[in-house]
Amino acid sequence: MPERKGAVTFKGSPLTLVGRELKLGDRAPDFTCVANDLSPATLATFKGKTLLVTSVPSLDTKVCDLETHRFNEEAAKLGDNVRVLTISMDLPFAQARWCGAAGVQNVRTLSDHRDASFGTAFGLLIKEFRLLARAVLILDREGMVRYVQVVKEASREPDYDDALRALAQVP
């Protein structure tokens, strides 16, 4: 499995991402995560939908909380052809608890805790912590990568406006 040393940092310390770096125009690789009801969720689960996918280290941190709340607000405005997913290594039970307590209803949370399938397929697994890097990806209805933003410093929020502008450009 390829590794990219220093691809991201946490509080200035360089970290290694495991997996191939995705580029614009790549076909999104398949993955298997666990939904909050413990059912499997794969790329095919969302076939025919445009996806705004965020990966976060943990919903139980301040920045991940802020980010997921922001994308939850935006998701309410996007219509039926777009799904917003937030993927983390948090257990499905913790994700469900967090969503309930936070009132998040428009974002679907998925857990990559079991196999790190998403993290390695999308090149976002932080080797040192076995957490996911903070990233925003947009996949079109055919599963093509239309936008990639890997946040260099994991303790910072993504550029929401840039991601939302890119999403508006996806047919």
N, C-alpha and C positions, 0 to 999 in steps of 0.2 A: 504494500500500500504506500503510495507516495506521501511524503511529508514536506511541509513548507515551514521551515524554522523562521521565527520572527515575523510570521504573517500578521499576527495581532499581538497586542500587549494587554496586560492587566496592571493598572497603576504604574505604567511605564516599564514593567518587566516583560521581555519578549516571550512569546508562547508559540508552540508548534501546532499547526493545523494538519490533521490527517485526512487524506483523500485527495482526489483530483480537483483542481480548481476549475469551476465552471465559468464559461465565457458566454457572452451574448451569442445567440443563435444555436447554442448546443441544445440537443434534445435532453430534457430533464430525465435523470436516471430514476428508476423505480426505487421505492423504499417501502418498508413496513414499520409503521408505528403502532402504538396502542391508543385507542380512543378512551375517553373517560368511562365508558361502559365496558371496557376491557376487550372490545372487538378490535380486529385488525383494521388499520386504515392504510391504504396504499395510494399511489398516484392515481390508479384506475378508479378509486373511490370517488374522485372528483372530476372524472372524465367529462369533457364538454364544457367545463367552467374555467374562466380565467381565475388564476390563483395569485393572491398576494400572500406570500409565505414569510413569516418572521421566525427567526430562530433566536432564542434567548438563553442565557446561562441558567436562570431560575426565576420563576414568577414571584418568589418570595424575597426578591431584592428590589430596592427602590427604583432603579432605572428600568428594570423589566416590568415592574408594576406600572410606571408612568407610560412606557411604550405600549403596553398591551391595552391600557385604558384609552390611549390616543387612537390606536387602530380600531378599537371597539367602536368609538364614536364615528370614525370615518366609515367603517363597515356598514353602519346603519344607512348611509347615503348611497351605497354603491349598486344596489339593485340585485336581482336574482341571478345574473350571469357571472357574478364575482363572489368568490369565497375567500375569506381571510382566515388563515391558519396560523397559529402560534405553536411552535414545536420547541420542547425543552426536554431535559433529562429528568424533570420532576416526575414523580409517580402519578399515574392517572388519578388516584384518590386525592392527592394534594392539589392537582390541577382543578378537579371538580370543586373541592372545598374553596380554593382561591377564587374561582369564577363566581361561585355562589356568594361569597363574602364581599367580592368586589362589584357585583352586579354586572358582570361581563356576560352578555348574551349573544353578541353578534360576531364574536371570534370563536372559532373552534380550536380548542387546545388538544394537542397530540403529544404523547410521551414517546421519546426515543430511548428510554431507560434500558429496555431489554437487550437490544443488539447494536445500538448506535448505528442502525441501518441508514437513517436519514443523514446523520452527521458524517459518516464515511462516504456515502454516495455523493453528497453535495460538497465534500471537502471542508466541513465546518466543525469537525470534532476537535476540541482542544485536548491534545495528548496529555498534558501535565495535570489536568483537572477532571478529565472525562466529562466535560460539560460542552455545550454547544457555544460557538462564537455568536456574537450578535450580528445578525445579517437580515437583509430584506431582499427577497427575490420575487420576481413576477414571472409567472408562467402563463403562456397563452392557452387557448382552448385545445390546441394540438399538443401541448406539453413542451413547447419550445421556450427556452430561457430568453426573456425580453428585457430583463433588468437584474442586475446584481449589485448590491451594496453590502460589502463586508466592512463593518465598523472597525477601524484600526484599533482604537482603544475601547476595550470591552466595557469599561465603566461609563461610557458616554452613550447618549441617545443617537439613533440614526437620524439622517436628514429626511424628515417626514415629507416635506414639500417636494423634494426631488423624487422620492418614490411615488408620491401621489400624481405628480405631473407625468411620470413615465407610465403609470397605470392608465391614465386618461388617454394615452396614445395607442394603447393596445386595442386592435379591432375586435 
